[in-house]
Amino acid sequence: MARLSVTMSVAHTYDTIGRGYAAHRRADPRIAARIVAALGDARSVVNVGGGTGSYEPRNRAVVAVEPSRTMLAQRPAGAASAVQADAEALPFRDGAFDAAMAILTVHHWRDFDQGIREMRRVARGRIVVLTRDHEHFATAFWFARDYVPEVCEAERSMTTLRNVTGVLRCAAVEPVLVPHDCTDGFFGAYWRRPEAYLDPRVRVAISGLARLGDARLRPAIARLAADLASSAWERRYGHLRALTEIDLGYRLVVERR
């Protein structure tokens, strides 16, 4: 192992907002199956920005890298071993793993290009990144578009799908549809369960909402509560109740080397 270095901006953020992740950010088995398939026959995997370990395959040799002590403390008993370090300075030798994965994390990295270079350095084979097309999300998702557009505006400066595909030039991009009963409480997970966004315990496990803070979110949440109570939400978006899954812009990017 080489150097250990904590990215203070990311680590500090998740030390503050990451406290509810273990309760609300549980791996969805359908999304997990897509990630496992994308890893192919890789037997050793580094999970960069691994958080609480939700999508780490249990039948592979996995090592997680995570900068936040709060997130590391929530990793369950029996989870893969983890080191506290940056994506931009992975503490492993060249070619130490068959594959590298990064799940819903690259938009938080301080230097995305360097993080990907590090993933390529330590992985001999596949690079698997689950990310989000922010532009698609901002227009397709009713909550982001009509209630909290400032969250999407704040995320425009973060790493985008275009950044990811620009670096992973030979990668395949596959849409990951969000099931209506998704068990992983990421931002778009409750698209058919609007009442969930009224719960502060749900919101604190969604980084974009948690960063905005309850004071700034309060008017939007009050408006959503009123629309649910008056059935205005049902009149505008009730057609979503008939869908079992939806494309909100989540994308699996896979570079096979």
C-alpha positions in Angstrom: 0.0 0.0 0.0 1.1 3.5 -0.7 -0.2 6.8 0.6 -3.4 7.4 2.6 -5.0 10.8 2.2 -8.4 12.1 3.1 -10.3 14.4 0.8 -11.4 16.9 3.4 -14.2 18.4 1.4 -15.9 15.1 0.7 -15.1 13.6 4.0 -16.3 16.6 6.0 -19.5 16.6 4.0 -20.3 13.0 4.6 -19.2 13.2 8.2 -22.1 15.7 8.5 -24.8 14.4 6.2 -23.9 10.7 6.0 -25.4 9.6 9.4 -28.6 8.1 8.0 -27.1 6.2 5.1 -27.1 2.7 6.7 -30.8 2.9 7.4 -32.0 4.3 4.0 -29.3 3.5 1.4 -29.7 -0.3 1.2 -28.7 -2.0 -2.1 -31.5 -2.6 -4.5 -31.1 -6.2 -5.7 -32.0 -5.4 -9.3 -29.5 -2.6 -9.5 -26.9 -4.8 -7.7 -27.4 -7.5 -10.3 -26.6 -5.0 -13.1 -23.4 -4.0 -11.3 -22.3 -7.6 -10.7 -22.9 -8.4 -14.4 -20.9 -5.3 -15.5 -18.0 -6.5 -13.4 -17.8 -9.7 -15.5 -15.5 -12.4 -14.2 -13.4 -10.0 -12.1 -12.4 -11.8 -8.9 -10.8 -8.8 -7.1 -12.5 -5.4 -7.0 -11.7 -2.0 -5.5 -14.9 -0.1 -4.6 -13.9 3.6 -4.8 -16.1 5.9 -2.7 -17.5 2.7 -1.2 -19.6 4.3 1.6 -21.5 1.8 3.7 -20.8 -1.0 1.1 -24.2 -1.4 -0.4 -23.3 -2.7 -3.8 -20.1 -4.7 -3.0 -20.5 -8.2 -4.4 -20.2 -10.8 -1.7 -18.6 -13.5 -3.9 -15.6 -11.4 -4.9 -12.5 -10.2 -3.0 -13.4 -6.5 -2.4 -11.6 -3.7 -0.8 -13.4 -0.4 -0.3 -12.0 3.1 -0.3 -13.9 5.8 1.5 -12.8 9.2 2.9 -15.6 9.7 5.5 -15.2 8.2 9.0 -19.0 8.5 9.5 -19.6 6.3 6.4 -16.9 3.8 7.4 -18.4 3.4 10.8 -21.7 2.4 9.3 -20.3 -0.5 7.3 -22.0 -3.6 8.6 -20.3 -6.6 10.2 -19.0 -8.9 7.5 -18.5 -6.1 5.0 -15.4 -6.0 2.9 -12.3 -4.5 4.3 -12.0 -0.7 3.9 -9.4 2.0 4.0 -9.9 5.7 4.6 -8.4 7.4 1.5 -9.1 9.6 -1.5 -10.3 8.5 -4.9 -7.6 10.7 -6.2 -4.8 8.9 -4.3 -5.7 5.2 -4.1 -3.2 3.5 -1.7 -2.6 0.4 -3.8 0.1 -0.8 -6.2 -0.4 -0.7 -10.0 -2.7 -3.5 -11.3 -3.6 -4.6 -7.8 -7.2 -5.5 -8.8 -9.1 -7.1 -11.6 -11.7 -4.3 -11.7 -12.7 -1.0 -10.1 -16.1 0.2 -9.4 -17.6 3.6 -8.3 -21.3 3.7 -7.5 -23.1 7.1 -7.3 -20.0 8.8 -6.0 -18.0 10.4 -8.9 -20.0 13.7 -8.7 -18.6 14.2 -5.2 -14.9 13.8 -6.1 -12.6 16.7 -5.9 -10.8 15.8 -9.2 -12.8 13.4 -11.3 -10.1 12.9 -14.0 -7.5 12.0 -11.4 -9.9 9.6 -9.7 -10.5 7.8 -12.9 -6.7 7.7 -13.7 -6.2 6.1 -10.3 -9.0 3.5 -10.9 -7.3 2.7 -14.2 -3.9 2.5 -12.5 -4.9 0.0 -9.9 -7.3 -2.1 -12.0 -6.1 -4.5 -14.7 -9.6 -4.9 -16.3 -13.0 -3.3 -16.1 -14.0 0.1 -14.8 -17.6 0.3 -13.7 -19.2 3.6 -12.8 -22.9 4.2 -11.9 -23.7 7.9 -12.3 -26.5 10.2 -13.3 -27.2 12.3 -16.4 -28.0 15.5 -14.5 -29.7 17.1 -17.5 -32.0 14.2 -18.0 -32.7 14.0 -14.3 -33.5 17.7 -14.0 -36.2 17.5 -16.7 -37.6 13.9 -16.2 -38.0 13.8 -12.4 -41.0 15.7 -11.1 -39.6 16.4 -7.6 -36.3 17.9 -9.0 -38.0 19.8 -11.8 -41.0 21.2 -10.0 -40.1 21.4 -6.3 -36.4 21.6 -5.8 -34.8 22.8 -9.0 -32.1 24.6 -6.9 -30.7 21.2 -6.0 -30.1 20.3 -9.7 -28.8 23.8 -10.3 -26.2 23.3 -7.5 -25.2 20.0 -9.0 -24.6 21.4 -12.5 -21.0 22.1 -11.6 -20.4 18.5 -10.4 -19.2 15.7 -12.6 -21.7 14.9 -15.4 -22.3 11.9 -17.6 -20.5 13.8 -20.4 -17.4 14.1 -18.2 -17.5 10.4 -17.5 -17.9 9.3 -21.1 -15.3 11.9 -22.1 -12.7 10.2 -20.0 -13.9 6.6 -20.5 -14.0 7.0 -24.2 -14.5 3.3 -25.2 -17.1 2.7 -22.5 -20.6 1.4 -23.0 -23.4 3.4 -21.4 -26.5 1.6 -20.2 -29.6 3.1 -18.7 -30.5 1.9 -15.2 -34.2 2.2 -14.7 -35.4 3.0 -11.2 -38.0 0.4 -9.9 -41.1 1.8 -8.2 -40.2 0.0 -5.0 -36.4 0.7 -5.1 -34.8 -0.2 -1.7 -31.9 2.2 -2.2 -33.1 5.6 -1.1 -31.1 7.8 -3.5 -32.5 11.0 -4.9 -34.9 9.5 -7.5 -35.8 6.4 -5.6 -39.2 7.6 -4.4 -40.5 8.8 -7.7 -43.8 6.8 -7.2 -43.8 7.3 -3.4 -43.9 11.1 -3.0 -44.8 11.0 0.7 -41.3 9.7 1.4 -39.8 13.1 0.6 -41.7 14.6 3.6 -39.6 12.4 6.0 -36.5 14.2 7.2 -34.8 10.8 7.8 -35.2 10.0 4.1 -34.0 13.5 3.0 -30.8 13.3 5.2 -29.7 10.2 3.3 -30.0 12.1 -0.1 -26.8 14.2 -0.4 -28.3 16.9 -2.6 -31.2 17.5 -0.3 -29.0 17.2 2.9 -26.5 19.8 1.5 -29.3 22.2 0.8 -30.5 21.9 4.4 -33.9 21.9 6.0 -34.3 25.6 6.3 -34.0 26.1 2.5 -36.0 23.0 1.7 -38.9 23.9 4.0 -40.9 25.8 1.5 -40.6 23.1 -1.1 -41.5 20.4 1.3 -44.5 22.4 2.6 -45.7 22.8 -1.0 -45.4 19.1 -1.6 -47.3 18.3 1.5 -50.1 20.7 0.5 -50.2 19.2 -3.0 -50.5 15.7 -1.6 -53.2 16.7 0.9 -55.2 18.5 -1.8 -54.7 15.8 -4.4 -53.0 18.3 -6.7 -50.0 16.0 -6.9 -52.3 13.1 -7.9 -53.9 15.2 -10.7 -50.5 16.2 -12.1 -48.5 13.1 -11.6 -51.0 10.3 -10.8 -50.2 8.6 -14.2 -46.9 7.5 -12.7 -48.8 5.1 -10.4 -49.3 2.8 -13.4 -45.5 2.5 -14.0 -43.3 -0.1 -12.5 -40.0 1.5 -13.4 -38.8 4.8 -14.9 -35.8 6.3 -16.6 -34.5 9.2 -14.5 -31.1 9.4 -16.1 -29.2 6.9 -14.0 -26.5 5.4 -16.2 -24.0 2.5 -15.9 -20.8 3.2 -17.7 -18.6 0.3 -18.3 -15.1 0.4 -19.8 -13.9 -3.1 -20.7 -10.1 -3.4 -21.1 
